[in-house]
Amino acid sequence: MGDLFKDFYDLIMNTIDALGVYGPLFGSFLIVVESILPVLPLFVFITINYIAFGHFLGFVISWICTILGCILAYLLVKMWLSDFVLRKIKNINLLNKCIEYFKDLSLPKITIIMAIPFTPAFMMNIAAGLVKMDFKKFFISLLISKIFLVYFWGEVGTGLIDSFRNPSSLITVVIMVIIAYLLSLIVKKVFKID
């Protein structure tokens, strides 16, 4: 598994080097595509961006592109798939209950769920699009939560095992999730978002 990751990493890094000034565009493209195709490993692309472009630029590229990819996936589902899917599942009680539960989640709860590094972002984008969540609520949740998610994967995204071996990394993540929650509570109150 380690050799496979190293080969994949070398391929990406060689491609970024070959692209020169267009390297950041390639890194951006990979992260946007990952938000739509969940089979790609987001933590790998964020980590590669951190390594290739430094912590600050790697973070900014990864954060913006993660948000763009999530918005794109959300809009695709909301505009073209939600009515079709909701018609198909209207008689499945469990799915309808899940959809109603997700629809009623507050901004702080959505932000917390999205800020947790192990939450499948693709599923959150689909669920938000299916329930036709208010764009402002979805967007603010993304802006806040993806800061912490990108930071986590950038700083400790060299592998899940390494992050579990380093207790300070896990403590940092818990603190950042709490900050995301508190920040979303403030935004909820200021902008009167349910």
C-alpha positions as CSV (number, residue, x, y, z in Angstrom):
1,M,0.0,0.0,0.0
2,G,2.9,2.3,0.8
3,D,4.4,1.8,-2.6
4,L,1.1,2.5,-4.3
5,F,0.8,5.8,-2.4
6,K,4.4,6.7,-3.2
7,D,3.9,5.9,-6.9
8,F,0.7,8.0,-7.0
9,Y,2.4,10.8,-5.1
10,D,5.4,10.8,-7.5
11,L,3.1,10.8,-10.5
12,I,1.1,13.8,-9.2
13,M,4.3,15.7,-8.2
14,N,6.0,15.1,-11.5
15,T,2.9,16.3,-13.3
16,I,2.7,19.4,-11.1
17,D,6.5,20.1,-11.8
18,A,6.0,19.6,-15.5
19,L,3.1,22.1,-15.5
20,G,5.2,24.8,-14.0
21,V,3.1,27.9,-13.3
22,Y,0.0,25.9,-14.2
23,G,0.7,23.4,-11.4
24,P,-1.7,25.1,-8.9
25,L,-4.5,24.8,-11.5
26,F,-3.9,21.1,-11.7
27,G,-4.0,20.8,-7.9
28,S,-7.2,22.8,-7.9
29,F,-8.7,20.7,-10.6
30,L,-8.0,17.5,-8.6
31,I,-9.7,18.8,-5.5
32,V,-12.8,20.1,-7.4
33,V,-13.2,16.7,-9.1
34,E,-12.8,14.9,-5.8
35,S,-15.9,16.7,-4.4
36,I,-17.9,15.3,-7.3
37,L,-16.3,11.8,-7.6
38,P,-15.9,10.4,-4.1
39,V,-13.6,7.6,-5.1
40,L,-10.7,10.0,-5.1
41,P,-8.8,10.5,-1.9
42,L,-9.2,14.2,-0.8
43,F,-6.6,14.0,2.0
44,V,-4.0,12.9,-0.6
45,F,-4.7,15.9,-2.8
46,I,-4.7,18.4,0.1
47,T,-1.4,16.9,1.4
48,I,0.1,17.1,-2.0
49,N,-0.9,20.7,-2.3
50,Y,0.6,21.4,1.0
51,I,3.9,19.8,0.0
52,A,4.0,21.3,-3.5
53,F,2.9,24.8,-2.7
54,G,3.7,25.3,1.0
55,H,1.4,25.4,3.9
56,F,-0.2,28.8,3.2
57,L,-0.8,28.6,-0.6
58,G,-1.5,24.8,-0.3
59,F,-4.2,25.6,2.3
60,V,-5.7,28.4,0.3
61,I,-5.9,26.4,-3.0
62,S,-7.3,23.4,-1.2
63,W,-9.9,25.4,0.8
64,I,-11.2,27.3,-2.2
65,C,-11.3,24.3,-4.5
66,T,-13.0,22.1,-1.9
67,I,-15.7,24.7,-1.5
68,L,-16.1,25.1,-5.3
69,G,-16.4,21.3,-5.7
70,C,-19.0,21.0,-3.0
71,I,-21.0,23.8,-4.4
72,L,-20.9,22.3,-7.9
73,A,-22.0,18.9,-6.6
74,Y,-24.8,20.5,-4.5
75,L,-26.1,22.5,-7.5
76,L,-26.0,19.5,-9.9
77,V,-28.1,17.5,-7.4
78,K,-30.4,20.4,-6.5
79,M,-31.1,21.4,-10.1
80,W,-31.2,18.1,-12.0
81,L,-31.6,15.2,-9.6
82,S,-33.5,16.1,-6.5
83,D,-37.1,16.0,-7.9
84,F,-36.4,12.7,-9.7
85,V,-34.8,11.1,-6.6
86,L,-37.5,12.3,-4.3
87,R,-40.2,10.9,-6.5
88,K,-38.5,7.6,-6.6
89,I,-38.1,7.3,-2.8
90,K,-41.4,8.8,-1.7
91,N,-42.7,5.5,-0.5
92,I,-39.6,4.5,1.4
93,N,-40.3,5.7,5.0
94,L,-36.8,5.4,6.4
95,L,-35.2,7.5,3.6
96,N,-38.0,10.1,3.9
97,K,-37.3,10.3,7.7
98,C,-33.6,10.8,7.0
99,I,-34.3,13.5,4.5
100,E,-36.7,15.3,6.9
101,Y,-34.1,15.0,9.6
102,F,-31.4,16.5,7.4
103,K,-33.7,19.2,6.2
104,D,-34.3,20.4,9.8
105,L,-30.6,20.5,10.8
106,S,-29.5,23.9,12.1
107,L,-26.5,25.8,10.7
108,P,-24.2,24.8,13.7
109,K,-25.1,21.1,13.4
110,I,-24.4,21.1,9.6
111,T,-21.2,23.0,10.2
112,I,-20.0,20.5,12.8
113,I,-20.9,17.5,10.6
114,M,-19.0,19.0,7.7
115,A,-16.0,20.0,9.8
116,I,-15.3,16.4,11.0
117,P,-12.6,15.1,8.7
118,F,-14.1,11.7,8.3
119,T,-17.5,12.8,7.2
120,P,-18.1,11.9,3.5
121,A,-18.4,15.4,1.9
122,F,-20.0,13.9,-1.2
123,M,-22.9,12.6,0.8
124,M,-23.4,15.9,2.5
125,N,-23.4,17.7,-0.9
126,I,-26.0,15.2,-2.2
127,A,-28.2,15.4,0.9
128,A,-28.1,19.2,0.8
129,G,-29.0,19.2,-2.9
130,L,-31.8,16.6,-2.4
131,V,-33.5,18.6,0.3
132,K,-32.9,21.8,-1.6
133,M,-31.2,23.4,1.4
134,D,-31.0,27.1,1.4
135,F,-27.8,28.1,-0.5
136,K,-26.8,30.7,2.0
137,K,-27.0,28.1,4.8
138,F,-25.0,25.5,2.8
139,F,-22.4,28.1,1.7
140,I,-21.8,29.5,5.2
141,S,-21.5,25.9,6.5
142,L,-18.9,25.2,3.8
143,L,-16.9,28.4,4.4
144,I,-16.5,27.7,8.1
145,S,-16.2,23.9,8.2
146,K,-13.8,23.5,5.3
147,I,-11.2,25.7,7.0
148,F,-10.9,23.0,9.7
149,L,-11.2,20.0,7.4
150,V,-8.5,21.3,5.0
151,Y,-6.3,22.3,7.9
152,F,-6.6,18.8,9.4
153,W,-5.8,16.9,6.2
154,G,-3.1,19.3,5.3
155,E,-1.3,19.1,8.6
156,V,-1.8,15.5,9.5
157,G,-3.1,14.1,6.2
158,T,0.0,12.1,5.6
159,G,-2.1,9.2,6.8
160,L,-4.7,8.3,9.3
161,I,-2.3,6.2,11.3
162,D,0.1,9.1,11.7
163,S,-2.7,11.3,13.0
164,F,-3.8,8.7,15.5
165,R,-0.2,8.3,16.8
166,N,0.2,12.0,17.4
167,P,-2.2,13.0,20.2
168,S,-1.5,16.7,19.8
169,S,-3.0,16.5,16.2
170,L,-6.2,15.0,17.5
171,I,-6.4,17.6,20.3
172,T,-6.0,20.3,17.7
173,V,-8.8,18.8,15.6
174,V,-11.2,18.6,18.6
175,I,-10.4,22.3,19.5
176,M,-10.9,23.3,15.9
177,V,-14.3,21.5,15.7
178,I,-15.4,23.3,18.8
179,I,-14.3,26.6,17.3
180,A,-16.3,25.8,14.1
181,Y,-19.3,25.0,16.2
182,L,-19.0,28.3,18.2
183,L,-18.4,30.3,15.1
184,S,-21.5,28.8,13.4
185,L,-23.6,29.7,16.5
186,I,-22.5,33.3,16.1
187,V,-23.2,33.3,12.4
188,K,-26.6,31.7,13.0
189,K,-27.5,34.4,15.5
190,V,-26.1,37.4,13.5
191,F,-27.7,36.3,10.2
192,K,-30.8,34.7,11.7
193,I,-30.3,31.4,9.9
194,D,-32.1,28.3,11.2
